[in-house]
């Protein structure tokens, strides 16, 4: 939007000659006139100082001030300063030099204007560009481009000279490159290598190269200014469009001033480069940049385009609704007044936010409120549908706006007229239709924008609240340590002090923010984001959120809120209620997603912190999700004894399931007590199952239920348990396999094998039993392990006797039947003990003489005398299958005398073959060892044999004379030679003196 950025002030009126070029030096204006004179103008207020006698001696004195907003008067005229009218001139402020282009390029020292250097080679030049930072000068002369470097402050050295296709009309430095306007084209020329590249055509207008402070360029093409970088590449910032093709452009940030035939056009340098102001000034033939303004020459008059104070421009832009431009101008405020700048920006952001909010641009308005750093309660007051805690302070937007307006306008009352202040329209912030405004504020887009705004503000607010909590914790710790060191009487006073220095503003603000954010998320349907919010650290007001969530049936969010605040009882009760509702016939669609597994998932993190709570609420889902509940106990490392006792009391039917899962999922197994309890549970179930089948007359020893299979597997795999207690519980006429496993655990192998053979009729299992005992021999050495197969063989060969011995060991009183029966009790107690009591006695163990002696207790005749056939076929099968594990001699002694040799062929053939092979192998090994012994002896003899070579040069190590043909002796090292006489004498001396062997040289 158009506003007054510059004021047009006539500085010099009616110069005697036409102005051809101009420059400024402080507050002074230097004019190069058509008659070759240099005229210096100063403000009229400083004319008396400039015309004093001392000033003539001092020359042109610099001034620290800028161009004044007042008429200028001639201070000094220097006729004949140039031989002809200067084409251009400028002041090098860093070097105090006046650079001018007339007949050639000349440099004059300021302030006295003495000539420093005139570059003769630049005679006839029509354009130049000065790089003040590096001291480089580029000159365009006819079809040549020369580059010069200032050397020593008084001389110029020619660096390069390049030829071009046509006369240079415009040029400017851009880094190490030079942009040239030649003919109708723009060319980038490298000042070092001379490489050139074409940029684009200038169109119908004369090439115009304008350097920017950033190092980039504006290249004119008709009525368009194109932005390029230092290499001539187009920038994406766009292009600036003028109303006509400009003759020259002056950059005075943040504006660009273009000299047009009928006016001076001012546009912003920020995209989209809008028109700022148009100053009507015809026939301007010069437009030059100064420190604080732009200078325009119209004929013989000089006009100053003096910028309006930034504060006044800001007020204008704000009043006209151009908030973006006002914010851009705020960056130009002096850095020393940072508080004023911050207040201005905040006020503009707030006004801009209201403007955007009232026009439906909610997200953009929230961006402005965020940039203004206004309190979130101010923004929340725009949303009456959001419920906030009532005991917290909320800033009303009307009051806040009045305060900011008063502060804002008071600081610029001196810069802006009263009518400008009163022109601030209120229609941007108020609406006549109140109902329409309320509809806007409660619309979906408005709430969505609020949610995004609160999410962006949340990090800093939560960080502040967390810092307050941390400070309070540290303060409590410090006060606690001080209290312990103080006497008893001072404790009450220390409690009263509290935390007077710790503020709670951050936590209150965090409570407001989170409470509003959760509502905004729910109103906009961002359910998952709301869940994530309450899962993490939050300061939501529990009472308000609970009421809102229950009213909206957002129970999942409410559950997470309960969970974060440690309200586990409330959460679990609510969850159980929702699950019951979802299972009922009359239920709402919202509660359909709640399942019993959700209680289990809720309880998982509580297993380590509150196991009793886990056990208490797991009963609600124990029957519906038994497996998941068991896995909960295992996953959470809840003490197994605690869970077992809990299940035993509340759900005994699931106790075995838990122990099974515990046993299967635990890599190291469970403790012995729990294993024993699992065995007892299995055994109880198996006995009950046996009694039911027996009553129905359907019992069969070879029937296996799943529980019985588990019992047998567990009995076989468990390393230790109370065998006696288990044996007492077994019925005497059934469950023989369980009894056999238990007997095997206490090394009652003969009784166990008798059960497999004579009660279960399972010779294969008996053989497997023997194999297992035999393989356990290295781990559990026992006299029973080595002859276990002989024990089985003896049972085969004496079946009647083994049965008789079993019954005698089990029942001391003779039984009418050979089968196991229960014995009735007499007056003095039980007449007969149970099987387990007899089996546990030491005198009932198998006698070593039955197997270890290698003799058979019975033979075929004795078996016949007892009236029962022997199990010869089973015995022969055992010998043929396990011939390599049975002592053949002892086995033959146990066999009946009438056993045919043909029947023993499968046993004797491999046995004899192995025996003969073993004998041959032993002979070969003996021979090999004897040969090895001889080789070792031969090697020893070789090492003991010593060869000594004596020649004519060999000398005695004691007397140092040649040995010759004398008798000699050799020391054990095999190298030291001595005469035998010398060696004997040395031994004699050693004996007499009692000293050691003399040292050999």
LOVEXLO-245522 format. One line per field, with one value per residue (C-alpha): x, y, z. Coordinates in steps of 0.05 Angstrom, whole numbers, always signed. Layout:
x: c(X_...) .
y: c(Y_...) .
z: c(Z_...) .
! end
This chain:
x: c(+0_+22_+48_+94_+164_+202_+191_+212_+253_+285_+356_+389_+349_+375_+448_+483_+503_+472_+489_+523_+544_+538_+563_+554_+606_+573_+519_+551_+532_+586_+561_+600_+573_+572_+624_+675_+668_+660_+607_+599_+534_+521_+459_+442_+449_+522_+537_+567_+617_+635_+648_+693_+766_+793_+751_+785_+851_+821_+788_+728_+715_+678_+614_+587_+515_+473_+435_+394_+320_+330_+352_+425_+470_+533_+594_+649_+656_+720_+720_+762_+765_+757_+774_+707_+642_+649_+608_+605_+636_+631_+662_+703_+686_+734_+793_+770_+778_+737_+734_+712_+708_+718_+772_+802_+793_+823_+827_+828_+842_+788_+777_+828_+815_+888_+900_+924_+929_+902_+902_+924_+908_+835_+829_+766_+732_+657_+641_+675_+661_+699_+709_+723_+736_+793_+815_+802_+779_+747_+744_+707_+741_+717_+720_+769_+760_+818_+828_+872_+893_+907_+979_+1006_+948_+975_+987_+946_+976_+944_+927_+889_+861_+810_+779_+703_+657_+626_+627_+611_+550_+542_+584_+589_+634_+604_+657_+717_+673_+649_+580_+583_+527_+551_+505_+440_+470_+496_+563_+598_+673_+722_+774_+828_+822_+784_+732_+664_+594_+531_+473_+414_+392_+371_+313_+297_+326_+397_+433_+428_+471_+454_+494_+459_+491_+486_+533_+477_+455_+393_+396_+346_+306_+256_+211_+233_+290_+318_+356_+420_+477_+551_+557_+497_+450_+377_+352_+286_+264_+227_+233_+215_+169_+170_+116_+166_+236_+281_+341_+376_+362_+385_+384_+365_+344_+292_+270_+292_+283_+277_+286_+230_+215_+156_+168_+211_+181_+195_+185_+200_+259_+221_+177_+129_+163_+100_+95_+109_+107_+108_+142_+123_+187_+196_+259_+304_+371_+411_+392_+447_+450_+472_+483_+412_+373_+373_+393_+358_+381_+330_+363_+401_+362_+376_+322_+329_+286_+290_+261_+203_+221_+214_+166_+119_+121_+104_+43_+22_+28_-7_-64_-72_-70_-2_+24_+76_+109_+105_+140_+194_+206_+213_+278_+306_+297_+361_+389_+402_+327_+312_+254_+219_+229_+203_+142_+127_+134_+91_+36_+36_+36_-24_-62_-44_-67_-134_-142_-127_-171_-231_-222_-219_-144_-138_-71_-38_-67_-39_+29_+25_+3_+61_+110_+82_+99_+31_+6_-32_-91_-100_-107_-152_-199_-217_-247_-306_-320_-255_-263_-206_-191_-231_-180_-127_-118_-138_-120_-179_-162_-196_-156_-91_-105_-118_-52_-11_-44_-30_+42_+51_+21_+54_+123_+109_+68_+126_+133_+62_+9_-54_-98_-54_-60_-135_-139_-126_-188_-223_-261_-204_-215_-289_-349_-420_-449_-431_-463_-423_-359_-378_-390_-321_-287_-319_-310_-268_-213_-207_-200_-151_-108_-112_-88_-28_-12_-15_+29_+82_+79_+78_+152_+174_+116_+127_+202_+188_+139_+189_+243_+197_+184_+258_+273_+220_+247_+317_+291_+255_+319_+359_+307_+304_+379_+376_+318_+355_+413_+369_+345_+276_+245_+262_+227_+158_+185_+220_+155_+119_+169_+149_+175_+166_+218_+191_+138_+82_+65_+98_+57_-8_+7_+23_-43_-82_-45_-53_-125_-141_-99_-134_-201_-178_-151_-216_-259_-219_-220_-146_-159_-91_-54_-96_-77_-3_-10_-38_+10_+70_+84_+25_-8_-81_-132_-159_-228_-243_-214_-249_-316_-305_-279_-336_-386_-355_-345_-271_-254_-187_-160_-189_-156_-88_-100_-115_-54_-6_-33_-25_-101_-96_-156_-201_-173_-182_-252_-271_-239_-275_-341_-329_-312_-375_-417_-385_-403_-475_-530_-549_-485_-464_-418_-365_-353_-347_-271_-258_-233_-207_-138_-136_-135_-76_-39_-54_-27_+38_+77_+51_+79_+144_+116_+50_+43_-15_-55_-39_-64_-126_-150_-126_-185_-231_-202_-173_-230_-239_-165_-129_-69_-58_-64_-12_+34_+23_+50_+109_+124_+122_+166_+113_+140_+118_+103_+58_+20_+15_-15_-62_-86_-92_-141_-180_-173_-148_-169_-117_-60_-34_-39_+4_+56_+59_+70_+120_+157_+156_+175_+228_+295_+323_+259_+220_+239_+232_+172_+131_+151_+130_+64_+52_+66_+17_-36_-25_-26_-91_-124_-98_-123_-192_-193_-173_-228_-281_-260_-255_-326_-349_-306_-269_-200_-142_-70_-51_-100_-65_-100_-65_-55_-25_+23_+44_+53_+98_+139_+148_+165_+217_+248_+248_+315_+288_+223_+192_+186_+160_+102_+83_+88_+41_-12_-10_-63_-36_-73_-61_-15_+42_+81_+82_+104_+160_+186_+186_+221_+274_+287_+307_+348_+298_+311_+291_+222_+214_+232_+186_+129_+145_+150_+97_+46_+51_+75_+119_+187_+205_+196_+236_+292_+288_+290_+354_+385_+371_+400_+461_+474_+469_+525_+581_+540_+512_+561_+525_+531_+461_+479_+533_+491_+422_+415_+433_+378_+328_+356_+347_+274_+263_+294_+260_+192_+156_+211_+214_+139_+144_+201_+163_+101_+143_+177_+111_+66_+98_+32_+17_-37_-90_-79_-16_-47_-40_-98_-113_-101_-151_-128_-129_-137_-65_-60_-47_-26_+10_+50_+41_+87_+127_+144_+173_+209_+244_+275_+349_+340_+294_+346_+374_+429_+496_+505_+447_+486_+556_+576_+565_+524_+452_+406_+362_+369_+321_+307_+291_+244_+207_+203_+168_+116_+124_+155_+214_+213_+270_+252_+252_+319_+350_+324_+356_+423_+421_+402_+449_+506_+557_+533_+526_+580_+579_+607_+556_+499_+518_+518_+447_+420_+387_+432_+388_+393_+412_+475_+438_+393_+454_+486_+461_+491_+557_+579_+586_+611_+666_+682_+690_+732_+779_+784_+800_+854_+886_+883_+916_+972_+983_+983_+1033_+1079_+1073_+1089_+1150_+1175_+1163_+1203_+1262_+1260_+1261_+1321_+1358_+1344_+1369_+1434_+1444_+1436_+1484_+1539_+1589_+1641_+1702_+1749_+1822_+1872_+1939_+1908_+1867_+1891_+1877_+1828_+1868_+1941_+1929_+1979_+1966_+1936_+1972_+1973_+1964_+1907_+1850_+1784_+1720_+1672_+1598_+1584_+1622_+1666_+1715_+1779_+1832_+1892_+1874_+1932_+1907_+1837_+1862_+1905_+1845_+1803_+1858_+1862_+1787_+1789_+1844_+1816_+1744_+1730_+1692_+1719_+1767_+1740_+1759_+1782) .
y: c(+0_+71_+113_+172_+145_+207_+282_+325_+385_+437_+446_+490_+538_+572_+551_+597_+539_+474_+417_+360_+316_+318_+285_+295_+301_+299_+352_+389_+383_+384_+404_+395_+448_+454_+510_+464_+495_+460_+492_+473_+485_+480_+488_+561_+547_+530_+586_+633_+578_+562_+636_+650_+670_+607_+563_+588_+561_+496_+481_+436_+411_+345_+343_+286_+304_+283_+325_+376_+388_+462_+508_+507_+566_+571_+566_+564_+564_+539_+560_+520_+460_+418_+434_+411_+393_+330_+270_+238_+244_+211_+215_+157_+165_+113_+145_+219_+223_+258_+217_+253_+238_+297_+297_+238_+208_+248_+240_+299_+295_+319_+366_+412_+386_+380_+336_+266_+234_+243_+179_+202_+135_+145_+205_+199_+152_+156_+110_+81_+38_+45_-13_+26_-37_-64_+2_-22_+23_-1_+48_+43_+81_+73_-3_-17_-34_-19_-41_+0_-11_+44_+34_+71_+119_+166_+125_+79_+17_-12_-85_-108_-81_-118_-104_-106_-106_-37_+23_+10_+48_+22_-19_-43_-87_-153_-187_-203_-197_-135_-129_-88_-57_-58_-39_-74_-131_-147_-183_-211_-202_-236_-184_-237_-282_-237_-291_-263_-290_-260_-251_-225_-167_-100_-93_-26_+14_+33_-18_-1_-38_-24_-57_-78_-76_-152_-159_-176_-134_-105_-104_-62_-90_-39_-25_-87_-94_-165_-191_-232_-257_-241_-291_-265_-322_-303_-303_-333_-272_-246_-180_-109_-74_+1_+42_+63_+47_+83_+125_+110_+74_+92_+40_+67_+8_-16_+21_+29_+99_+101_+165_+169_+225_+253_+230_+192_+123_+89_+15_-35_-82_-138_-184_-172_-104_-61_+13_+55_+127_+170_+238_+284_+316_+328_+330_+301_+291_+267_+222_+208_+168_+202_+179_+188_+207_+214_+278_+297_+351_+387_+438_+484_+465_+409_+371_+324_+262_+257_+195_+201_+176_+101_+106_+151_+103_+46_+83_+98_+26_+0_+49_+28_-46_-59_-98_-136_-71_-43_-104_-98_-26_-46_-80_-12_+17_+34_-26_+15_+21_-53_-48_+2_-42_-104_-65_-41_-109_-141_-90_-97_-173_-170_-121_-163_-225_-194_-171_-240_-274_-230_-245_-321_-331_-368_-402_-339_-301_-352_-342_-268_-281_-329_-278_-225_-268_-250_-291_-353_-332_-272_-317_-366_-310_-308_-378_-377_-451_-472_-485_-461_-466_-413_-397_-374_-304_-293_-231_-201_-180_-112_-91_-117_-81_-15_-21_-37_+18_+70_+50_+44_+112_+149_+133_+163_+224_+268_+234_+231_+285_+281_+267_+207_+178_+187_+154_+84_+47_+3_-36_-86_-108_-102_-131_-105_-175_-208_-274_-280_-269_-322_-371_-356_-366_-434_-459_-519_-480_-432_-490_-525_-463_-457_-528_-516_-452_-486_-543_-493_-456_-519_-536_-470_-469_-541_-527_-468_-508_-565_-517_-492_-563_-578_-514_-532_-602_-575_-523_-577_-618_-558_-538_-610_-611_-544_-568_-630_-586_-536_-546_-574_-507_-478_-533_-500_-435_-468_-502_-436_-405_-451_-429_-353_-346_-400_-378_-422_-380_-430_-488_-448_-429_-501_-523_-472_-492_-568_-562_-519_-562_-627_-594_-566_-633_-668_-615_-623_-699_-708_-767_-800_-735_-725_-794_-780_-715_-746_-805_-761_-707_-659_-609_-620_-598_-665_-642_-604_-656_-713_-678_-662_-731_-767_-721_-737_-811_-805_-859_-879_-809_-809_-876_-849_-786_-829_-871_-813_-783_-850_-860_-934_-956_-906_-926_-1000_-992_-951_-1000_-1059_-1021_-1008_-1080_-1103_-1054_-1078_-1150_-1133_-1136_-1063_-1026_-964_-965_-926_-983_-1038_-1033_-1048_-1119_-1156_-1155_-1080_-1092_-1138_-1087_-1034_-1078_-1097_-1034_-1041_-1111_-1087_-1028_-1053_-1129_-1132_-1084_-1129_-1191_-1155_-1132_-1192_-1231_-1190_-1222_-1286_-1330_-1295_-1290_-1343_-1349_-1274_-1267_-1321_-1287_-1223_-1255_-1283_-1220_-1175_-1219_-1222_-1268_-1338_-1358_-1297_-1313_-1386_-1373_-1321_-1370_-1425_-1382_-1347_-1392_-1462_-1489_-1443_-1458_-1515_-1472_-1418_-1467_-1500_-1433_-1414_-1479_-1473_-1399_-1398_-1418_-1440_-1473_-1458_-1473_-1541_-1523_-1500_-1562_-1607_-1570_-1579_-1653_-1657_-1621_-1669_-1729_-1706_-1698_-1766_-1801_-1769_-1789_-1861_-1865_-1842_-1894_-1948_-1935_-1942_-2005_-1973_-1967_-1992_-1983_-1966_-1908_-1840_-1774_-1708_-1696_-1765_-1754_-1688_-1722_-1777_-1726_-1682_-1740_-1764_-1694_-1667_-1675_-1681_-1683_-1717_-1788_-1819_-1771_-1786_-1861_-1858_-1825_-1876_-1930_-2000_-2032_-1980_-1927_-1976_-1933_-1874_-1920_-1948_-1878_-1860_-1925_-1911_-1843_-1878_-1931_-1987_-2013_-2085_-2066_-2015_-2067_-2118_-2068_-2057_-2132_-2165_-2109_-2065_-2119_-2069_-2101_-2046_-1993_-2037_-2039_-1964_-1956_-1998_-1957_-1892_-1919_-1946_-1879_-1842_-1886_-1834_-1779_-1822_-1880_-1936_-2010_-2016_-1979_-2028_-2091_-2063_-2107_-2168_-2148_-2147_-2214_-2244_-2220_-2253_-2319_-2322_-2289_-2325_-2311_-2237_-2232_-2268_-2224_-2161_-2183_-2201_-2133_-2098_-2139_-2175_-2212_-2265_-2245_-2290_-2262_-2241_-2176_-2113_-2103_-2055_-2083_-2068_-2038_-2075_-2050_-2037_-1995_-2015_-2089_-2077_-2016_-1983_-1999_-1935_-1950_-2018_-1993_-1939_-1988_-2004_-2078_-2082_-2061_-2110_-2153_-2145_-2220_-2227_-2194_-2174_-2245_-2267_-2326_-2341_-2352_-2399_-2443_-2477_-2534_-2488_-2448_-2511_-2530_-2465_-2482_-2425_-2419_-2373_-2316_-2345_-2310_-2242_-2258_-2280_-2216_-2175_-2210_-2201_-2128_-2106_-2156_-2098_-2073_-2140_-2180_-2243_-2290_-2270_-2272_-2344_-2365_-2339_-2376_-2444_-2504_-2531_-2468_-2486_-2456_-2440_-2392_-2356_-2346_-2273_-2259_-2298_-2281_-2206_-2216_-2264_-2222_-2160_-2199_-2226_-2158_-2128_-2181_-2168_-2093_-2101_-2141_-2090_-2034_-2072_-2081_-2008_-1985_-2032_-2004_-1934_-1949_-1974_-1911_-1867_-1904_-1898_-1823_-1818_-1852_-1805_-1744_-1772_-1787_-1729_-1718_-1676_-1654_-1640_-1610_-1576_-1510_-1539_-1511_-1525_-1478_-1479_-1475_-1448_-1496_-1540_-1607_-1645_-1719_-1712_-1742_-1692_-1681_-1649_-1608_-1625_-1568_-1608_-1549_-1535_-1578_-1585_-1630_-1687_-1668_-1597_-1621_-1666_-1611_-1564_-1615_-1623_-1549_-1547_-1600_-1567_-1496_-1516_-1468_-1479_-1495_-1441_-1395_-1411_-1354) .
z: c(+0_-14_+43_+53_+57_+33_+39_-20_+4_-42_-17_-70_-111_-173_-181_-230_-275_-295_-250_-287_-228_-152_-88_-13_+41_+109_+108_+49_-23_-78_-147_-212_-260_-335_-333_-300_-232_-165_-120_-47_-11_+63_+107_+121_+195_+185_+135_+187_+208_+137_+119_+179_+164_+195_+151_+88_+115_+136_+69_+62_+133_+140_+178_+220_+207_+148_+97_+134_+124_+108_+51_+30_+12_-29_+15_-37_-113_-146_-218_-268_-222_-285_-356_-378_-344_-302_-323_-253_-186_-117_-48_-21_+52_+79_+44_+44_-31_-84_-148_-210_-285_-330_-383_-345_-277_-220_-145_-97_-23_+24_+57_+23_-47_-66_-126_-108_-177_-247_-288_-357_-390_-373_-419_-460_-410_-407_-348_-287_-225_-160_-110_-46_-4_-47_-78_-150_-206_-270_-328_-394_-451_-523_-535_-478_-405_-359_-287_-239_-167_-117_-93_-33_-29_-83_-146_-190_-223_-284_-272_-333_-398_-440_-507_-516_-576_-566_-521_-448_-425_-354_-306_-234_-192_-167_-126_-171_-233_-270_-300_-364_-404_-476_-532_-515_-475_-406_-399_-338_-344_-298_-276_-268_-328_-375_-388_-406_-408_-436_-387_-428_-471_-442_-490_-520_-462_-448_-404_-330_-278_-205_-150_-85_-16_-13_-73_-122_-181_-212_-287_-325_-382_-407_-348_-308_-259_-258_-198_-213_-171_-179_-235_-274_-255_-244_-173_-154_-114_-175_-210_-195_-245_-255_-288_-341_-361_-309_-329_-263_-198_-127_-72_-4_+38_+44_-18_-90_-122_-197_-239_-289_-338_-299_-228_-180_-165_-98_-89_-34_-44_-10_-52_-84_-92_-82_-100_-38_-62_-124_-120_-177_-201_-275_-316_-262_-297_-235_-178_-128_-63_+1_+72_+95_+33_-42_-80_-144_-193_-235_-280_-233_-171_-120_-84_-25_-18_+58_+89_+136_+206_+211_+270_+230_+171_+217_+243_+172_+149_+211_+201_+129_+146_+115_+175_+135_+113_+183_+211_+158_+178_+251_+234_+214_+283_+320_+357_+419_+431_+432_+482_+436_+377_+413_+437_+367_+336_+390_+381_+305_+309_+356_+311_+250_+287_+302_+231_+204_+256_+240_+166_+175_+166_+232_+223_+199_+257_+305_+273_+289_+361_+368_+342_+389_+450_+479_+537_+515_+560_+514_+454_+491_+509_+435_+443_+491_+477_+511_+585_+629_+703_+739_+793_+743_+716_+643_+604_+567_+495_+501_+562_+533_+467_+502_+541_+480_+439_+492_+498_+423_+405_+462_+436_+368_+384_+364_+296_+273_+270_+311_+252_+234_+304_+303_+234_+262_+241_+291_+239_+236_+307_+319_+285_+284_+279_+346_+329_+265_+304_+354_+297_+270_+336_+346_+276_+259_+225_+284_+334_+289_+286_+361_+369_+325_+362_+430_+406_+383_+449_+492_+493_+524_+573_+596_+602_+648_+690_+696_+718_+773_+797_+797_+835_+887_+896_+906_+955_+994_+998_+1021_+1073_+1096_+1108_+1144_+1187_+1210_+1233_+1269_+1341_+1353_+1368_+1300_+1260_+1264_+1238_+1180_+1159_+1158_+1110_+1051_+983_+980_+925_+879_+829_+805_+744_+697_+724_+722_+650_+633_+664_+622_+559_+566_+588_+527_+480_+499_+484_+418_+396_+414_+380_+316_+317_+331_+377_+371_+384_+446_+470_+459_+497_+561_+556_+567_+618_+621_+667_+647_+698_+721_+741_+677_+631_+667_+659_+586_+568_+602_+567_+499_+515_+500_+550_+520_+531_+601_+617_+595_+637_+698_+684_+680_+745_+781_+790_+774_+815_+779_+712_+723_+750_+690_+643_+675_+670_+596_+584_+618_+578_+513_+531_+549_+498_+506_+489_+452_+392_+430_+480_+429_+425_+499_+511_+572_+543_+554_+630_+621_+579_+631_+688_+654_+674_+746_+757_+787_+825_+853_+846_+895_+851_+791_+828_+852_+784_+746_+776_+732_+669_+695_+672_+604_+586_+626_+580_+574_+649_+661_+611_+650_+713_+676_+636_+697_+740_+794_+849_+831_+903_+910_+846_+864_+932_+901_+848_+899_+937_+882_+821_+839_+771_+738_+785_+742_+679_+711_+736_+667_+633_+686_+673_+597_+593_+647_+618_+685_+708_+771_+842_+872_+916_+857_+817_+874_+879_+805_+813_+870_+828_+770_+816_+848_+780_+757_+820_+813_+740_+760_+813_+763_+712_+764_+788_+716_+708_+650_+681_+640_+659_+587_+582_+584_+595_+580_+654_+665_+607_+638_+705_+677_+638_+698_+744_+695_+683_+754_+788_+859_+897_+957_+930_+994_+998_+926_+935_+994_+952_+895_+896_+907_+849_+794_+766_+761_+712_+759_+814_+770_+755_+829_+847_+795_+828_+893_+856_+868_+797_+808_+834_+778_+725_+757_+748_+675_+661_+705_+716_+654_+606_+571_+558_+510_+564_+612_+561_+552_+628_+630_+574_+612_+676_+639_+605_+671_+698_+688_+721_+777_+790_+828_+834_+804_+741_+717_+723_+707_+645_+687_+735_+678_+653_+721_+723_+655_+677_+745_+734_+790_+839_+820_+830_+896_+920_+898_+937_+998_+997_+987_+1032_+1092_+1106_+1053_+1004_+977_+908_+872_+850_+892_+940_+997_+1067_+1123_+1188_+1254_+1325_+1334_+1272_+1201_+1195_+1130_+1109_+1042_+984_+991_+1064_+1047_+985_+1025_+1075_+1069_+1079_+1019_+968_+918_+946_+911_+911_+862_+806_+827_+847_+776_+799_+784_+842_+803_+743_+697_+745_+803_+759_+740_+813_+828_+776_+726_+657_+647_+597_+555_+490_+522_+556_+490_+456_+511_+502_+426_+430_+487_+479_+481_+549_+586_+620_+577_+629_+682_+632_+611_+684_+693_+632_+642_+628_+574_+532_+461_+433_+368_+406_+434_+366_+359_+427_+424_+353_+362_+433_+412_+351_+395_+445_+392_+359_+426_+439_+371_+383_+450_+419_+365_+416_+459_+399_+379_+449_+452_+386_+410_+473_+431_+388_+450_+478_+412_+412_+483_+465_+406_+451_+503_+453_+448_+392_+409_+354_+374_+326_+331_+354_+412_+479_+552_+584_+649_+629_+559_+529_+469_+485_+430_+445_+521_+559_+562_+596_+570_+612_+607_+559_+507_+486_+543_+538_+592_+605_+649_+695_+699_+713_+769_+800_+798_+835_+887_+898_+904_+958_+998_+995_+998_+942_+877_+809_+785_+733_+662_+620) .
! end
